[in-house]
């Protein structure tokens, strides 16, 4: 069975950093793409690795880990990164993704 991009993202993040919470959601169906696409993802990640890092450095760290996916078919990657303390303060919840406003989905 072929590994999906979603599985690859999950496996790489778990292998490259200590993860307390990881949720990788394929949100491609919310966008103007063909059925069963793997182009738009939301990643919620809680890790001690982010302690002392600003938002930009956190995102750069993830972009480096997922460079192959970003160079390939992944068009959008929404990142919600937290330290364990920040995750607690956020009530153990990441924000919902906005509705797609591009392509044929725009009204």
N, C-alpha and C positions, 0 to 999 in steps of 0.2 A: 504494500500500500504506500502510495506517495505521501511524503510529508507535506502538509499544508504550510503556507507562509505563516499562518497563525501559530502553528506548532513550532516552527523554526524560531520565531520571535520568542516564544515562551522558553524553549530549551536554551537558547543562547543567553538570555537574561539570567535564568537560573544557574547556568554554568559559570557565568562571569562575575557574579556578585552575590553576597548573602541577601536573600529575599525573605522578608516577613510576610508580605502580601503582594501577590502578583495577579492581575486580571488583564487579559488581553482579549479585547472584543473586536470582532470583525464588523465594522459599521458600513461596509461597502453597500449594503442593500439600501442605505439611506441616501445614496448618491446616484447620479446619472451614469451608471456603469452597467455592463451586461450582467445577467443573473449569475450567481455563484462566483463573483469576482472577489479578489483579495487585494484591494487597493487602498482601503481606508481603515485604519485601526485606532483604537483608543487603548492606551496602556496606563494602568494605575499600578504604581510600584512603590512599595514601602521598604526602605533599606537603611541600615546604619551607614552605608557607604555615602549617603547624601549629607551626613553631618558635616557642617562647616562649608558646604558647597552652596553657592547661589544657584538660582534657577537655570541660568545660561550654562553653567558648568555641568549641572546635572543632565541637561538635555544633550550637551556635547558628548558626555560620557556614554549615554545611551545610543546616540547617533554612531559613535565609533563601534560599539558592539554590534549594531545592526546595519553596518555599512553595506553589506551585500544586498540586504532586503531593500534598503533605500535606493541603491543603484539600479535595482531591478523593477519589480512591478508595484512597489508600495508608493502610492501617490501622496498620501497624507497620514501623519502619525501624531495623534493628540496625546501628549504626555502629561500625566498627573503624578508628580514625584513628591514623596514625603519621607521625612525621618519618622521613626516610630512616635516621637513626641508630637510632631505635626499632625500625624494621622489621628492620634488620640484627640487633639484639639479640633480636627475637622469632623469629629463624630463618626470616624470610620467610613467616610463616604466621599467619593470624588464627584465633581459637578457633572450634570448631564451634558451630553453633547448638543450643540445647537442644530436646528434643522438645516438641511442643505439648501443653499440659495443659488446654486449654480446650475448650469446646463438646462435640461428640459424640466427639472423639478421646480424652477422658479415660476411663480405665478404672476 
